[in-house]
């Protein structure tokens, strides 16, 4: 008998969620999302549960994201399968909003890889604890999608233009930078994570004191801080063409490497993500999620989504053929259409 994909346990005063698919880096399935949302509703009403903690099984990943391969295959199949794939995002974004508004402390124990949908079930909680093994990224543009699960809220609130830079380049960041950009609230070495978990479960009323006592300062190794001025200068523009031009003028090794990263991702995703992040800067969380639901439904029907997933996760040739294949060919009207209301199908939170 196979193990459940997600586990819910009660440890003294804590409800504990364990994402339990270590063989696929704890990627989220539709069923996991629905079950987690239902359990959070129950724990919110249970006076015995004082805090919620979420962790990932194994030592490689907290959560690598949503099970996007299954979504892409369902979209390609069409019909009822396409409709269910669309509902995956409705359920996922509803869960993200529940975490953002949760009435009890919600503590993500983020040890290992956290990407995409993994950010959605961690970044919006009250506390995010990372270890020396944490690796954070929003790589959706590399598969013809956009940085969803609340990226439109979180990324424009990162320091300067670092959020936009990470979204467009899909760069990975490690422990120090997760604190710098505001994803993490505390650093606790992996060797102390079990102690942290047990102490919180025993005395949730002392949560802040426990975190402050066990938290440490990580080694200050950063990929962002040394180039922060360049990031803010080159990514301050409101068009992808201007960002490319700024990087070309800079012409430093960092700028040329950044150009190379941008040229590898979907041109459509670059333009959509830029608009998403700029608009999200002035929205509250619920309106960001409604915007992202519109984008999700538009993007999964665009050719770049299946092509990006095919190249990364199905055929794994790492050679996507984007359509359109340059930023200049992506029409502004096509981008704007992705943001239009879905009428009766809108996500209402």
C-alpha positions as CSV (number, residue, x, y, z in Angstrom):
1,X,0.0,0.0,0.0
2,X,1.5,3.4,-1.0
3,X,2.0,6.1,1.5
4,X,-0.4,9.1,1.5
5,X,0.8,12.1,-0.5
6,X,0.2,14.5,2.4
7,X,0.1,13.8,6.1
8,X,-1.8,15.6,8.9
9,X,-0.8,15.0,12.4
10,X,-1.3,16.7,15.8
11,X,1.8,17.1,18.0
12,X,0.6,18.5,21.4
13,X,-0.7,22.0,20.5
14,X,0.4,22.0,16.9
15,X,-1.2,20.8,13.7
16,X,1.6,19.5,11.4
17,X,1.3,19.2,7.6
18,X,3.9,17.0,5.9
19,X,4.2,17.1,2.1
20,X,5.0,13.4,1.5
21,X,6.2,12.9,-2.1
22,X,10.0,13.0,-1.6
23,X,10.6,11.0,-4.8
24,X,9.3,14.0,-6.8
25,X,10.5,16.7,-4.4
26,X,7.1,17.0,-2.7
27,X,5.4,18.4,-5.7
28,X,1.8,19.4,-5.0
29,X,-1.1,17.5,-6.6
30,X,-4.7,18.7,-7.0
31,X,-5.8,16.2,-4.2
32,X,-3.0,17.5,-1.8
33,X,-4.1,21.1,-2.3
34,X,-7.8,20.3,-1.7
35,X,-7.0,18.2,1.4
36,X,-4.7,20.8,2.9
37,X,-7.3,23.5,2.4
38,X,-10.0,21.4,4.2
39,X,-7.6,20.6,7.1
40,X,-6.7,24.2,7.6
41,X,-10.3,25.1,7.8
42,X,-10.8,22.5,10.5
43,X,-7.7,23.4,12.5
44,X,-8.7,27.1,12.4
45,X,-11.9,26.2,14.3
46,X,-10.2,23.8,16.8
47,X,-9.2,25.5,20.0
48,X,-6.7,22.8,20.9
49,X,-4.6,23.7,17.8
50,X,-2.6,26.8,18.6
51,X,-0.2,26.8,15.7
52,X,0.2,25.1,12.3
53,X,3.6,23.9,10.9
54,X,4.3,22.6,7.4
55,X,7.3,20.6,6.3
56,X,8.4,18.4,3.5
57,X,9.4,14.7,3.6
58,X,13.0,13.8,2.9
59,X,16.1,16.0,2.9
60,X,16.1,17.3,-0.6
61,X,13.1,19.5,-0.8
62,X,10.4,21.4,1.1
63,X,8.3,21.6,-2.1
64,X,9.4,21.9,-5.7
65,X,6.0,23.4,-6.8
66,X,2.8,22.2,-8.3
67,X,2.6,19.0,-10.3
68,X,2.8,21.0,-13.5
69,X,3.5,18.1,-15.8
70,X,0.1,16.6,-15.0
71,X,-1.6,19.9,-15.6
72,X,0.1,20.3,-19.0
73,X,-0.9,16.8,-20.0
74,X,-4.5,17.4,-19.0
75,X,-4.6,20.7,-20.9
76,X,-3.3,18.9,-24.0
77,X,-6.0,16.2,-23.6
78,X,-8.7,18.9,-23.6
79,X,-12.4,18.6,-22.6
80,X,-13.1,17.6,-19.0
81,X,-9.4,17.1,-18.3
82,X,-8.7,20.7,-19.4
83,X,-11.5,22.0,-17.2
84,X,-10.1,20.1,-14.2
85,X,-6.6,21.5,-14.9
86,X,-8.1,25.0,-14.7
87,X,-9.7,24.2,-11.4
88,X,-6.4,23.1,-10.0
89,X,-5.3,26.8,-10.0
90,X,-8.6,27.9,-8.4
91,X,-8.0,25.5,-5.6
92,X,-4.3,26.3,-5.2
93,X,-4.9,30.1,-5.1
94,X,-7.8,29.7,-2.7
95,X,-5.3,27.8,-0.4
96,X,-2.7,30.5,-0.8
97,X,-5.3,33.1,0.3
98,X,-6.3,31.0,3.2
99,X,-2.7,30.8,4.4
100,X,-2.3,34.6,3.9
101,X,-5.3,35.3,6.1
102,X,-4.9,32.4,8.5
103,X,-6.0,33.3,12.1
104,X,-3.3,31.3,13.8
105,X,0.5,31.3,13.5
106,X,1.5,29.3,10.3
107,X,5.1,28.3,10.3
108,X,6.8,26.9,7.2
109,X,9.9,24.8,8.0
110,X,11.6,25.3,4.6
111,X,14.6,22.8,4.4
112,X,15.8,22.2,0.9
113,X,14.3,23.2,-2.5
114,X,11.3,25.6,-2.5
115,X,10.0,26.7,-5.9
116,X,6.8,27.8,-7.5
117,X,3.8,26.3,-5.7
118,X,6.1,25.5,-2.7
119,X,6.5,29.3,-2.3
120,X,2.7,29.6,-2.3
121,X,2.3,27.3,0.8
122,X,5.2,28.9,2.7
123,X,5.8,32.6,1.8
124,X,2.3,33.8,2.8
125,X,2.4,32.3,6.3
126,X,3.3,34.2,9.4
127,X,6.8,32.6,9.8
128,X,9.2,31.1,7.2
129,X,12.2,29.2,8.7
130,X,15.0,28.3,6.3
131,X,18.2,26.2,6.8
132,X,21.6,26.1,5.2
133,X,20.2,23.8,2.5
134,X,17.3,26.1,1.4
135,X,17.2,27.0,-2.3
136,X,14.5,29.3,-3.5
137,X,13.4,30.1,-7.0
138,X,10.4,31.2,-9.1
139,X,11.2,29.4,-12.4
140,X,7.8,29.6,-14.1
141,X,9.0,31.7,-17.1
142,X,11.2,28.8,-18.1
143,X,8.1,26.7,-18.8
144,X,6.0,29.4,-20.6
145,X,4.1,30.4,-17.5
146,X,4.4,33.3,-15.0
147,X,5.4,33.5,-11.3
148,X,2.0,32.7,-9.8
149,X,0.8,31.6,-6.3
150,X,1.0,35.1,-5.1
151,X,4.2,36.1,-6.9
152,X,2.4,39.2,-8.1
153,X,2.1,40.3,-4.4
154,X,5.4,39.0,-3.0
155,X,7.8,39.9,-5.8
156,X,7.1,43.6,-6.1
157,X,7.5,43.9,-2.3
158,X,11.1,42.5,-2.4
159,X,13.9,45.1,-2.1
160,X,14.2,47.4,-5.1
161,X,13.9,45.5,-8.3
162,X,15.2,42.1,-6.9
163,X,11.7,40.5,-7.2
164,X,11.3,41.3,-10.9
165,X,14.9,40.2,-11.5
166,X,14.3,36.8,-9.9
167,X,11.0,36.4,-11.7
168,X,12.3,37.1,-15.2
169,X,15.6,35.3,-14.9
170,X,14.4,32.4,-12.7
171,X,17.6,32.7,-10.7
172,X,18.0,30.5,-7.7
173,X,18.8,32.1,-4.3
174,X,20.2,30.5,-1.2
175,X,19.9,31.0,2.5
176,X,21.3,34.5,3.0
177,X,19.3,36.0,0.1
178,X,16.0,34.4,1.1
179,X,16.3,36.5,4.3
180,X,17.4,39.5,2.3
181,X,14.4,39.5,-0.1
182,X,11.9,38.8,2.7
183,X,11.0,35.3,1.9
184,X,12.5,33.9,5.1
185,X,11.9,35.3,8.5
186,X,14.4,33.1,10.4
187,X,17.5,30.9,9.8
188,X,17.8,27.8,11.9
189,X,20.4,25.2,11.0
190,X,19.0,21.8,9.9
191,X,20.5,20.2,13.0
192,X,18.2,22.3,15.2
193,X,15.0,22.0,13.1
194,X,13.6,19.0,15.0
195,X,14.3,20.8,18.3
196,X,12.5,23.9,17.0
197,X,9.5,21.8,15.9
198,X,9.2,20.1,19.3
199,X,9.5,23.2,21.3
200,X,6.9,25.1,19.3
201,X,4.5,22.1,19.7
202,X,5.1,22.1,23.4
203,X,4.8,25.8,24.1
204,X,3.3,27.7,21.1
205,X,2.6,30.7,23.4
206,X,6.4,31.1,23.5
207,X,6.8,31.0,19.7
208,X,8.7,34.2,19.2
209,X,11.1,33.5,22.1
210,X,11.8,30.0,20.8
211,X,12.5,31.3,17.3
212,X,14.7,34.1,18.5
213,X,16.7,31.7,20.7
214,X,17.3,29.0,18.1
215,X,17.7,31.3,15.1
216,X,21.2,32.2,13.9
217,X,22.8,34.6,11.4
218,X,23.6,32.7,8.2
219,X,26.9,33.0,6.4
220,X,26.6,36.3,4.4
221,X,27.1,34.8,1.0
222,X,24.9,36.7,-1.5
223,X,24.3,36.6,-5.2
224,X,22.1,39.7,-5.0
225,X,23.7,42.2,-2.7
226,X,26.9,42.7,-4.7
227,X,24.8,43.5,-7.8
228,X,21.9,45.2,-6.2
229,X,22.6,48.6,-7.7
230,X,22.8,47.1,-11.2
231,X,19.6,45.1,-10.7
232,X,17.7,48.3,-9.6
233,X,19.1,50.3,-12.5
234,X,18.5,47.7,-15.3
235,X,15.2,46.3,-14.1
236,X,13.6,49.7,-13.3
237,X,12.0,50.0,-16.7
238,X,8.4,49.2,-17.7
239,X,9.1,47.3,-20.9
240,X,11.2,44.2,-21.6
241,X,12.8,45.9,-24.5
242,X,14.1,48.7,-22.2
243,X,15.4,46.1,-19.7
244,X,17.3,44.3,-22.5
245,X,18.7,47.7,-23.7
246,X,19.9,48.6,-20.2
247,X,21.6,45.3,-19.8
248,X,23.3,45.7,-23.2
249,X,24.6,49.1,-22.2
250,X,25.9,47.8,-18.9
251,X,27.8,45.0,-20.7
252,X,29.4,43.7,-17.5
253,X,29.8,40.0,-17.0
254,X,26.7,40.1,-14.7
255,X,24.7,41.9,-17.4
256,X,25.7,39.6,-20.2
257,X,24.9,36.6,-18.0
258,X,21.5,38.1,-17.2
259,X,20.8,38.7,-20.9
260,X,21.6,35.1,-21.6
261,X,19.2,33.9,-18.9
262,X,16.4,36.1,-20.2
263,X,16.9,35.0,-23.8
264,X,16.4,31.3,-22.7
265,X,12.9,31.9,-21.3
266,X,9.5,32.4,-23.0
267,X,9.3,35.9,-24.5
268,X,5.5,35.9,-23.8
269,X,6.2,35.0,-20.2
270,X,8.6,37.9,-19.8
271,X,6.0,40.4,-20.9
272,X,3.2,38.9,-18.9
273,X,5.3,38.6,-15.7
274,X,6.5,42.2,-16.0
275,X,2.9,43.5,-16.2
276,X,1.8,41.1,-13.4
277,X,4.5,42.4,-11.0
278,X,4.0,46.1,-11.9
279,X,0.2,45.8,-11.4
280,X,0.5,43.7,-8.3
281,X,2.5,46.4,-6.5
282,X,-0.7,48.4,-6.1
283,X,-3.1,45.5,-5.2
284,X,-4.1,43.7,-2.1
285,X,-3.5,40.0,-1.9
286,X,-7.0,38.9,-2.9
287,X,-7.0,41.1,-6.0
288,X,-3.6,39.7,-6.9
289,X,-4.9,36.2,-6.7
290,X,-7.9,37.1,-8.9
291,X,-5.5,38.6,-11.4
292,X,-3.3,35.5,-11.3
293,X,-6.3,33.2,-11.9
294,X,-7.1,35.1,-15.1
295,X,-3.5,34.8,-16.1
296,X,-3.4,31.0,-15.3
297,X,-6.4,30.3,-17.5
298,X,-4.9,32.3,-20.4
299,X,-1.4,30.9,-20.1
300,X,-2.2,27.2,-19.9
301,X,-4.0,27.5,-23.3
302,X,-1.0,29.3,-24.9
303,X,1.4,27.2,-26.9
304,X,4.4,28.1,-24.8
305,X,3.0,26.4,-21.7
306,X,2.9,22.9,-23.0
307,X,6.1,23.4,-25.0
308,X,8.0,24.6,-21.9
309,X,6.8,21.7,-19.8
310,X,7.6,19.3,-22.6
311,X,11.1,20.6,-22.9
312,X,11.7,20.6,-19.1
313,X,9.7,17.7,-17.8
314,X,8.4,15.4,-20.5
315,X,11.0,15.0,-23.2
316,X,13.6,16.8,-21.1
317,X,15.6,18.0,-24.1
318,X,15.9,21.5,-22.6
319,X,15.3,23.0,-26.0
320,X,11.9,24.7,-26.0
321,X,10.7,26.3,-29.3
322,X,8.8,29.4,-28.1
323,X,6.0,30.9,-30.1
324,X,6.4,33.8,-30.6
325,X,10.2,33.3,-30.5
326,X,11.2,36.9,-29.7
327,X,10.0,39.7,-27.4
328,X,9.4,42.0,-30.4
329,X,6.9,39.5,-31.9
330,X,4.8,39.4,-28.7
331,X,2.0,41.8,-29.2
332,X,0.9,44.1,-26.4
333,X,-2.7,43.4,-27.2
334,X,-2.1,39.6,-26.6
335,X,-0.6,40.3,-23.3
336,X,-3.4,42.6,-22.2
337,X,-6.0,40.0,-23.2
338,X,-4.5,37.7,-20.6
339,X,-5.5,40.1,-17.8
340,X,-9.2,40.5,-18.9
341,X,-12.0,39.4,-16.6
342,X,-13.3,35.9,-16.8
343,X,-16.9,37.0,-16.0
344,X,-18.7,34.3,-14.1
345,X,-15.5,32.2,-13.9
346,X,-13.6,34.8,-11.9
347,X,-11.9,33.8,-8.7
348,X,-13.7,35.4,-5.9
349,X,-12.1,35.3,-2.4
